[in-house]
Amino acid sequence: MEAVPPCALFSLLRFTTVKAVSRGPAAIAADARRSVRFRPSGFQTAPSRRTFVKYDAVVVGASIAGLSTATHLAGAGWSIIVIDRRREIGIPVRCGEATGNRAELSRFVTIDESWIACDISGLVAHVNDSFSRKLPIRDGGVMLRRDRFEQSLAQSASAKGAHVLLNTPVTGLFIKNNHPAGVTLENGNIIEASFIVGADGAESSVGRWAGITRPLLLTEIASALQYRLKSNFCNDGFLHFFIGGSVIPHGYAWVFPKGNGMVSIGGGIYRCSPEQPSAKHFVDRFIKKHLGAEPPLETLVSGAIPVTLPPRRLSKENIVLVGDAGRQSNPLTAGGIMNALEAAESASRWLINCRNANGASVPDSYSAGWRRNQRRQHNLFMLLREIWFSIPESKLIPYLKTAFSLAGNDLDRSKPFKMPLLRFVEFMFIVFPLAIKRILILFK
Ligand SMILES: Cc1cc2nc3c(=O)[nH]c(=O)nc-3n(C[C@H](O)[C@H](O)[C@H](O)COP(=O)(O)OP(=O)(O)OC[C@H]3O[C@@H](n4cnc5c(N)ncnc54)[C@H](O)[C@@H]3O)c2cc1C
């Protein structure tokens, strides 16, 4: 194969396009106009077939985890390419878009009001239409406009010099001298890189190719879907969660505010089994019951979220996994936005140390740090989920009342939380016998 010097390639890149290497410039330009509505300024199209391009790191997946890793690394002076099979950054939005508060987000990104849909006022838990309890939360979090959020991450990565390549599936690792040395693309091209970042989501291929993860079992994912529609139903700035067998078994339905009279209505099922109806069945039933409407099919998006423990090692040789690829989403709530931002930051810190060590071996502080901090929380959330699923339907309401009483009448997430001792003891009396049966989860 022929190697092209990177500088020559960069000028060539501007005039070629993905999957269209054999087509004329007019067709290529038309393709690009049609397919890529969002192109960050550093956007590059694919190099011509069977060429090598050498980067410091190739990032597979241009979503939250991948784009933020790219921003950190490009900011440290690395040459970076981020590759995604999607045609547009941030689209489709496969997400309820509820996330941490402004202070938490600003640890990782500069807040921009254009990607915030509205602030979250708190949460309401509903059980089987027979109980609901409202918990106002000061500084509870924000609802993102996730497409704009990802586009803004792409702009930042791009402004720091990262190249973003869309509409290009990555098909495998490129192995040289028995070591991973980059990735291969569907169009036959090869991107060489010193480091490979797998930020390719729940079904991560990079993780499997590298032997870090195995395919997820049905019991290890939450299968979720959502509609976005205009409605005043539960559109009060609170996140509404609906649980109980008559709504959705082993999961929850949600109604989240989107601002401007819009809501997202969705649902997720944990422990999916081929025998049971899909999440769609329950969400459609929910919408019909509460809105008396046929679900608006054109706004449907669905996806899978890993709700299992991350692997003990999130890296192998020069390959590292971040975000859903590393199974870092919360196994209780299935939320993964903040986790992806956090993972991207700590993975980047470790990668920068590796490169600064000039080939000397560097202990994997990324995996170790994740095991020390977030993995413990993960185990705890897994335990809580198992407790939730083991509570008999008839006892859900009293248990939930006790759990809510821990929080008092409202929560303030901008301040450290002080647990009321007496209520905590009462809570433990209920939870302890349920937890003790599943205590091994904490030591996995
Ligand atoms: C319906 C639904 C609702 C959700 N709601 C919330 C919520 O309200 N709050 C919250 O915090 N989390 C939520 N989540 C979870 C959250 O969306 C994920 O945790 C988050 O997107 C993880 O980000 P990521 O960057 O790791 O992966 P992803 O966002 O999954 O991105 C992976 C990227 O990799 C690309 N890719 C994959 N394979 C390849 C390949 N071979 N070649 C090239 N590109 C590839 C994909 O196209 C994609 O762009 C929800 C998830 C779903 C499905």
The ligand as an ORCA input file, in Angstrom:
! r2SCAN-3c Opt
* xyz 0 1
  C     -33.889      6.613     24.324
  C     -32.714      7.029     25.194
  C     -32.884      8.022     26.149
  C     -31.801      8.429     26.952
  N     -31.993      9.440     27.849
  C     -30.945      9.901     28.585
  C     -31.111     11.013     29.464
  O     -32.182     11.604     29.568
  N     -30.031     11.426     30.183
  C     -28.802     10.813     30.079
  O     -27.850     11.233     30.772
  N     -28.622      9.767     29.252
  C     -29.656      9.299     28.485
  N     -29.462      8.252     27.619
  C     -28.134      7.621     27.545
  C     -27.179      8.500     26.744
  O     -27.784      8.870     25.527
  C     -25.864      7.749     26.478
  O     -25.356      7.298     27.721
  C     -24.855      8.670     25.796
  O     -25.304      8.976     24.509
  C     -23.496      8.000     25.705
  O     -22.673      8.779     24.852
  P     -21.498      8.110     24.039
  O     -20.783      9.226     23.364
  O     -20.721      7.201     24.916
  O     -22.187      7.142     22.969
  P     -23.264      7.434     21.839
  O     -24.000      8.697     22.092
  O     -24.047      6.186     21.673
  O     -22.361      7.645     20.514
  C     -21.696      6.604     19.870
  C     -21.326      7.123     18.486
  O     -20.497      6.163     17.836
  C     -20.892      6.058     16.485
  N     -20.464      4.722     16.000
  C     -20.786      3.524     16.533
  N     -20.161      2.536     15.852
  C     -19.440      3.142     14.874
  C     -18.595      2.646     13.828
  N     -18.360      1.342     13.680
  N     -18.036      3.539     13.001
  C     -18.261      4.869     13.147
  N     -19.053      5.397     14.104
  C     -19.628      4.538     14.959
  C     -22.407      6.224     16.528
  O     -22.903      6.627     15.275
  C     -22.573      7.310     17.592
  O     -22.553      8.601     17.053
  C     -30.521      7.816     26.802
  C     -30.350      6.811     25.846
  C     -31.422      6.413     25.040
  C     -31.196      5.341     24.016
*
